[in-house]
Amino acid sequence: MSGHLHPPGAGTVLGAATCGVQAASLRVDAALEHWLVGRGAAHPRRWMAILAVLASLAMDAAGDRVRTLAVQDRRSAS
């Protein structure tokens, strides 16, 4: 036992929130696939995978840029 007490129902709230996010994610996924098929994509899941990779790379680059700017800001402040 860790000694940490959680309010009753915290697990239920967290579980419900997780299910809600997953349900929304599945709806976005289905809508994107439908949109790609409607635009003539022969392999919509492949395009979705490419988009996911590009989004991941972009987020990684943005995070690196933010860290670089923060370091530069700290250096210029001292």
PyMOL commands that set and color helices and strands:
alter all, ss='L'
color gray80, all
select helices_A, chain A and resi 10-38+44-77
alter helices_A, ss='H'
color red, helices_A
deselect
rebuild
show_as cartoon
